[in-house]
Amino acid sequence: MPPPITADRLARFVPAGYRLVDATQGALTGPGTQGAVLVIEAIADPGSQLGESGRRQVILLARDAGDALRVVGRNDRIVPCSTCGGLAGDPYGYTQVDAGRFTIATGGGSRERWANDYTFAYEPDARRFVLDGVKRSVTDTHTDAHRIVTSDPRDFGVIAFDDFDPGQLGDAPVLDGAE
C-alpha cells in the first residue's frame, strides 16, 4: 500500500519563493491511483505595488511504479494571479479530481462576471493529460443576461496540459445579442 500523501510530501514540490495555494488529491491517473493537483504562487516581493501579485503554476503529481510521487505535468498559464479577477477578487475557484481527469475553475469580473472550467483527461498510452473540455461563461449581474460556450477536442484539437494556454482559445463569450 502506498504511503499517504501528506502535507509534508506535497511541500517538497513547492519551490523556494513559492507558496501553496491549493492541493486537491484524488485518482488522478485513473481508478485505484492516487495523485494530486497543486496550485502554487510566487511570493510577491515585499516592495511590490498594491495589485501586483505572483505568477501561479499548476503542478500535477502522480505515483510512479515504486509509489513515489513524481511531477507529471506543469502549466503556468491556466490559473491567473490572485489580483487578476477584477472586483470579484481571486480568480482561482477550485480544482476537482475525478478518476483519470480533473477540472480547474477560474472566474472574475465586476458587472460582467466571467467563469472558465478547463477539464483535462489522462491518456495512459502517452502518459500525459490533454484538454478534454472547456466551459466558458459570462453573466451580467445587473440584467441577469447569461451566455455559456462549451467546446471539446473537435473544436480545439489535441492540446497537452503542459502546452495549454487559455489565451489561445479565442475570444471569450460576450453578451451582445445574448438573451
Protein Blocks (a to p, Z undefined) as FASTA:
>chain_A
ZZdddfklmmmmmcghiacfbdcddjfnoghiacddddddddddfkbcehiacddddddd
dddfkopacdfbdcfklpccfklnojnopabfbdcddehiacddddedjkbccddddddd
ddfklopaddfbdcdddddfklopacdddddfklnopadfklpcfklnopaddfehpZZ
